[in-house]
Amino acid sequence: MGMSLIIAAIFVCAARYLEVLRRQWLAAGIAFGVPVWLVMNFVVVPLSAWHRMPTITLYGVVANLLAMMLFGVIVSYFASRIRGAA
């Protein structure tokens, strides 16, 4: 849950200053989900696995990628309601 809050905070901070992220929230959320998936699977998980790589299957890749894209869309929807930088 902590990682989710950090990832969401990164998007919300960016959305405060980049109006395009608020106007095009659906595309921005989907696009944000892809690098989140990449960083989680190729940086965070390998560093936390203690010399064990997780089993990679096509189903697992697709399911996790779709989950991160959905997470990005949810975060971007709520971030789109934030007004510009103060």
N, C-alpha and C positions, 0 to 999 in steps of 0.2 A: 504494500500500500504506500509505503514511503517513496518508492521509485515512481509510482503513478503521480503522486503529488508533485514531485520534482519535474517530471516530464510535462505535466499540465502547467506548472508555473512558468516553464520555459516558453511554452506557446503563448500563454496569456501575456507575459512580458513583451514578447515580440508583437503580439496583436495590438498592444497599446500604442505602438509606434508605427506600425505598418498597416495602414488602412485597408490595403488589399486583402489582408488576412481576415478582416472583419466583413468586407463586402463579399468576397468569394469564399465564404466559410466552408462550404461543402468540399470544394476542390482543395482548399488549403488543408482541411482536416484529413482528407484521403492522402494527400501528398505528404503531410507530416507523419502519418502512420508508417510509411515506408522506411524513412531513416530511423525512426524509433525501433522498428523491427530489426533493422540491420545492426544498430548499435547494441541492442539487447542480446541478439543471437551471436554476434561475432566479437563483442568486446566484454559485456557484462557477464554473460553466462560462462564463457571460457575462463575468465579471471576468477570467477567464484566456484568453478567446478573442481578445483584442486586436482588438476591433472587428469580429469575425466571429461571427455567431450560427450555431450548428449547425443543420443541416437537421432539422426535426421531422416525423416520419412517425408514423402510428398504430402501426405495428409497433414502431418505436423506443421510443415512449412506453410501450406495453404491456410490451415486453421489459425495459426498464430499470426500470419500476415493479415488475414481478414479481421482478426480481433484487434490488432494494433490500428488498422485503418478505421474500424468502428470507434475505438477509443479516441482517435484523432478527430473524427467527426463530432463526437459528443463534446470534447473539449473545445473545439473550434466553434460549435454552435453557441455555447455559453460565453465564450470569449468574444463573439461577435456582438454581444449585447453591451460590451464595455465601451465607454466613450473614449475618445482619443487621449493622448498624453496630457497630463495636467500642467 
